[in-house]
Amino acid sequence: MVRTLDEVERVGVVGAGTMGSGIAQVAAQAGYDVTMRDIEQDFVDSGFETIEDSLDRFVARDSIDDEEKAGILDRIEGTTALADLADCDVVVEAALEEMDVKQDIFADLEAIVDEECLLATNTSTLSITTIASAIDSESRVVGLHFMNPVPVMEGVEIVEGEKSSADALELAHAFAADLGKTTWESDDKPGFVANRILMPWINEGIRAFDEGVATKEDIDTGMELGTNVPMGPLTLADHIGLDICLHASETLHEELGDRYKPAYLLKRKVAAGDLGKKTGEGFYEYD
Ligand code: 3HC
């Protein structure tokens, strides 16, 4: 049995990248003590910079004041030692999207945390069941898939692995709700709900651009104004990161076949190192 929500005090986050730092931030904003771990101090520092930038935006629009910002930052401890997650009640893994890496982290975590700690993964496309198979206590593993940018996106996808227990799923829903998020549930099928539907949409936008259907601006405008989405496929791909889109598409392609084949131009952009907003260039250029 995992803990109930009222017993959760400290949240561990493995990975201080875009998603990990966002998860650490929203947990601290909800009042939890947080331990954010990455493998190098530089990554931890950069996670704190991302959090501070985001909190500054909340301050700018008077959602929080400077004192609250300082309190939120104080509640987050950074570390490079996984062992520092020992006293966590919930751990969310947001490390590299590689099965071996995630399985190793879960195996290490199982030896570090106590048996009532919920172990969640933020994986966007990998199988929860396969990740969980690396440990003995598989029933406490669930998918807790946050959306980017975590501090402003309301939705969180809860993924039920083959062995996920009812109490682990219940805590995942309750925890996400306590972070101010609204949840939906997906079975452990490739891409779950969000990326299974989003990635072909993005790839089709890239193909339409590559095949000269319209300019990139017109493809984005057409989808924004024509279907009321906040961002067209090319802008959204740049925001997510083209490497992440390619990786997710490759996993879906491998599992679900040709209808998920990544667009050729997506592969070429990633090969060229143009990964979107984070590198200053993707389909568009950024400061
Ligand atoms: N932290 C805090 N505040 C933020 C922020 C952040 N990281 N990012 C944006 N904001 C705030 C801005 O400060 C702004 O506040 P204001 O209205 O008071 O000025 C407000 O949000 C709107 O921001 P912008 O004006 O800069 O930009 P937008 O109007 O485009 O809104 C957005 C930003 C809400 C992120 C919107 O662009 C959007 O909905 N984009 C689509 C995001 C999306 O689809 N995400 C899912 C990606 S898929 C995924 O994550 C799954 C993964 O597995 C791949």
Boltz pocket constraint, residues with backbone or C-beta under 6 A from the ligand:
constraints:
  - pocket:
      binder: B
      contacts: [[A, 53], [A, 54], [A, 55], [A, 57], [A, 58], [A, 61], [A, 122], [A, 123], [A, 124], [A, 146], [A, 147], [A, 148], [A, 149], [A, 150], [A, 151], [A, 152], [A, 153], [A, 194], [A, 195], [A, 198], [A, 230], [A, 231], [A, 236], [A, 240], [A, 244]]
      max_distance: 6.0
